[in-house]
Amino acid sequence: MQKNYQKTLKACYLGFITQAIVANFAPLLFLKFHADYGISLGRIALISTAFYFTQLVVDIFCARFVDKIGYRKSVVASEVASVLGLVGLAFIPDLCADPFMGIIACVIVYAIGSGLIEVLCSPIVEACPFDHKEAVMSLLHSFYCWGSVGVILLSSLFFTVFGIGSWRILACVWALVPLYNIFNFATCPIEHLTEDGKGMTIGQLFRKPLFWVAILLMVCAGASEISMAQWASAYTEAALGFSKAVGDLVGPCMFAVTMGISRVIYGKYGAKIHLNHYMIGSGILCLCCYLLASLSSGPVLGLIGCIFCGFSVGIMWPGTISITSPRLPQGGTALFAFLAMAATWAARSGQAWSARFPNRQATACNPVCWPEAYFRW
């Protein structure tokens, strides 16, 4: 019987949506955690640290052991971990003497799922016999963008209608997405990039100059994406006069939408667009957007730079994967794991830099701040 690889692609689409859910849902509740559980804002910041640190550990684990465990078992485990973490978030903090520790435990559990998804979905799709895989990969990664927008907007709508006090119900509702996707990954056809025992070892991969070029590109992709995304709400507040709460929602949504559009454009017209040219053009646009956002004296121009920066960084992550994978066909899962780890590390570093400038909301449109933006880019 002919294998239905479209079902595999659908499962990976939902995998990236699951990753968007676990990455964006808890931050919407940070102030609620602060108010209800009396957790200091300093400890609240550790929630994001725990999430990204766990992802880094999982990326390293995947490079070493996933090929031995198998793609199907690992990717099903990713969805199970996401379900347990989201459902646990609704109940475990209230059952713990220290609710903060309960939150951290749940975050670590679903971060394990997020890390596995981040590493596994790309090679699973790469191993499928699709035409124009670069376009397919770009479209695949756009689902994280649409998932992020959906989580932010639908969660905000839910809180408006039912009140933020009902967040536990919403956590269980969001858990239905990975719960359904367990069945998809358990039954869809899954191929492997390399035959057993014929992939590169980590040492062999490290000796390839192209591997280190790809790592550098992924670091640039992660840093370029998260650094400006951290400023998105500030520009929205300054340019449009929204409150901080509205700015925190609208700014990241606008950035994610333009980033998703960039990936969809290449996903739809990739057969007619040279990927290298598209990435070079995006890199030049990214530089222009950072200069516009950091040097312009008007908040509206800064907002324009922020919005189009989302478009410029959209292709960088999936494009680097698509350029590198066919040139290192024996790289296997380790290649994808290290690329994901480089981008995640860069993204976390970008957040750390933002944390060192606590008044960025008040000064984001001040040209005095441009050295920070330019350096982080």
N, C-alpha and C positions, 0 to 999 in steps of 0.2 A: 504494500500500500504506500502511496505517496505521502511523504511527511508534510504536515501542516506547519510550516515555519512561520506563517502569519500569527499563529497562536503563541509561538515563542516570542515574537516581536511584541504582541499585545501584553504578554506577561512582563516583559522588560519595561514597556511603557508604564505599566502600573507599579513596577519596582521603583522607577524614578519618582513617581508620584508619592509612593510610600516614603521615600527618602525626604521629599519635600515636606511631608506631613510631620515627620519626627524632628526635622530640623527647625521648623517654623512655628509649631503649635505651642510648645512650652514657653518660648520668649514672649508670646502674647499674654502669658499669665504671670510674668515676673512680679508686677506690682500687686497682683492678687495674692501671690504667695507671701509677699512682704507684709500685706495688710492682715491676712488671715492667720498666718503662722508666726508672725513676728520675726521673720528672717531678715537679717540686716542686708542692705544692698550690696555690701562687700561679699557676703556669702552667696547672694543671688548670682553674682558675676561668675562664681565658680561652677555654676551649672553648665554654662557654655564651655568653660575650660574642660570639664569632665567629658562633655560630648565630643569635642574635637580630639582630646587626648586619647579617648577610647578608639575613635576612628583611626588614628595613627597606629595604635597598637594592632588593630585588626588588619590594617594594610600590610604591616610587617608579617603578621601571622599568615595572611593569604599568600604572600610571596613564597613562603616555605612549605605550607602544608595543604593548600586547597587542591592541588593536582592529585595528591594522595587520597584525600577524602572524597573528591569527586564534585563536579559542578552542581549536580542536582541536589545532593544532600546539603551542600553548603548554601545554595540559594534558597532552598526551602527553609533551612534554619534561619536565614535572614528575615524571612517573613514571619516566622514563629516568634523570633526575638522582638520584632517590631510590634506584634500583637500583644505580647506579654508586657512589654514596656509601657505601651499606651494604656492598656487596661489597668496595669498596676499603678500607674500615675493617678488614676481616679480613686484608688482605695488605700494603697499602702502608706502614703504619708499620714493619713488619719489614724492608722493602726500603730505607728511608731512613736516611741517616747520623744524622739527628735524628728519632726516631720521633714527637716532638711535632708537628713540621711536617707529617708524613704524616697524623697524626690531624686536624690543623686543615684540611688540604686536603680530606680526605674529608667533614668536617663542613660545610665551605663548599659542597661539591657537593650534598650532600643537603639543606642548608638552602635552596639555590636551588629545589629541588623542593618543599620545604615551603612556601616563600613563594608559589610559583605556585599550589599547591593552596589555600592560605588565601584567596587573592584570587579564584580562578576558579570554585571549586565552588559558591559561593553564587550568583553571577550566572547560572551555567549552570542551576541549579535554578530560580531566579527566572524565567528566560526560558521554562521549560517550562509548558505549559498545564494545570497542576494546579489542582484546587479547594482552597480554604483553604491558600494558600501559606504563611501565617504558621505554621500547624501543621507543614507539610512542612519548613519551614526549621528550626524548633525540633528536630524529630526528626533532621534531617540533622546538626545540630551536636552532638546527643547521641552520635553515633558517635565523636567525638573522645574523649569521656569513657570510653566502653566500650573504645575502643582503648587508652587509657592504662592502664586497669585490667588489661586482658588482657596488655599488654606486661609490666607489672610482675609480675603473678602468674605468668604462663607462663614468663617468663625466670627468675624465682626458682625455680620448680619445675625447670626445665631445669638450672640450676646446682646444685641440691640432688642431682639424680639423676646428672648427668654431670660435675659439677665446673665451677667457674668458668673453669678453664683451657680449656674447650671453647667459649668465647664466640665464637671465630671461626666455628665451624660455625653457631651460632645466628644470627649476623649474616647469613650467607648464607640461612638459612631464612627470616628476616624479609624478606629482599629478594624472596622469591617473591611476596609480596602485591602490591607495585607492579609486578613483572614481569607478573603475570597481569592487572593493571588496565590495562596498556598496550593490550592487545587490546580491553578494554571501551571505553576512551575513543576508540580508533581506529575503532570500528564503531557506537557508539551515536549516536542523533540529537542534535545540538547546535544550539540556536537562539541568536540574539543578542538582547540587550536593546533595541538600537536599530539602525536601518538605517544602512548606511555613510554617513558624512558628516552624519548628522542628530542625533548626540549632542552634549551640551554640551562645550564646551572647558573646560580646567581653570580658566581665568580666569572663565568664566561660572559654573562651579560654586562658585568662591570667593565670588562675589557673592550667593549665596543664603544668607539667615540660617539657614534650616533645616539647611543643610549644617554650619554651625558648631555648632548645637545637637547634631546627631548626632555630630560629632567629640567634643564634651564628654561625651556619654553613653558613647561607646566608650572614652574615657580612663578614665571611672569604672568601666566594666565590666572593663577589663583590670587596673586597679589593685586593685579589690575582689577579683577572683579570685585573682591571684597573691600578693597580700600575705598573705592568710590561708592559702593553700596552702603558703606558705613556713613557716608555724608549725605545720602539721598534724602533722608528726612529733614536734615538741617536746611538744605537748599529749598525744599518744599515749604517749610515754615517761613523762611526769609522772603522767598519770591512771591508766594501766594497768600501769606498772612494767616496760614492755618495754625491751629493750636498744635502743641507738641504731640498730643495723642493722635490727632488726624495726620500730622506730618509723618509720624512713625509708620502709619499704614500706607498712605498714599505714595510717599517717596520710594520705599522698597518695591512697591507694586509697579510703579512706572519704570523703574530700573529693570525689573524682571520681565516686564512685557517687551521692552525693546530688545533685551537679550534673547528672549524667546523668538521674536520676529526674525532676528538675524539668523538663528539656527533653522527656522522654518524655511526661509528664503533659500538657503543652501540645500536644505533637505528636498525642496521642490524642484529647484533648477540646478542642482549640483552637476548634472550631466553636461550642462552647457557652461559651467564656470570652472576655471582652473583653481584648485584649492590653494595652491601656493600664492597665487595672485590675490585671492580673496583674503588670505591671512595677512599678507603684506599690507594691503589696503586697510584692513582692520587695525593693524598695528599703528599705521600712520594716523588714522582717525582717532585712535585711543590717545596718542600723544597730543593731538590737537585738542581733544576734549578735556584732558587734564590741564593743559595750559589755559584753556578758556575758563574752566571752573576755578582755577587757582589765581589767575591774574586779572580777571574781569572785575570791575568795581561794582557792577550791577548784579543784583541777585537773580534777575530773570535770565541773564546770559549764563550765570553760573548754573542755573537749573537746566538750561539747554545743554550745556556741556555734560552735566550729570546724566541726563536722559540718553543722549547719543553715545555716551560712554558705555552704557548697557548694550547698545547695538554693536559697538566696536569690539567688545570682549566676548560676544556670544560664540564666535567660531573658534576661539583660541583653544579651549579645552578639547572639544571633539575633533577639531582639525589636527591638533598635535597627535592625538591617538591615531587618526586615519593616515597621517603621513608616516608615522613610525612603525605601525604594526606590519604593513606589507614589506617593509625594508628589513625588519627583524622577525621573519616568519616563525623562527624557532624560539622566540622570546617567551612564549607561553604566558601563563597567568602571572608569573613574576614580573614581566614587563608592565602589565596593566596595574599591578599592585604598587610598584614603585612610582609609576606616573601619578596614580591617585594620591599616594602618600606625599609626593612633592607638592601637588596642588593644595592638598589639605593643610600641609605645614605652612605654605605661603599664606593661605587664607587666615589661619590662626595668627600668624605673625602680623598680618594686616589689622586684625582685631586688637591685638596687643598694642600696636602703635596708636590706634584710635583711643584706647583706654588711657593712654598717657596724656591725652589732650581733653580733659573733662569738660572744658568750656567750648568745645567745637560747635555746639548748637548756636552759641552767641557770636562766634567769630568765623564761621565757615565761609562767609562771603567777604571777609576782609583779606585784601591782598597780602597782608603780613603773614598769613598762614600758608602762602604758596610753597615755601621750601619743604614743609612736611608732606604736602600732597605730591610734589614732584619727586621727593626722595622715595616715598613709599611706592610710587609707580615704577 
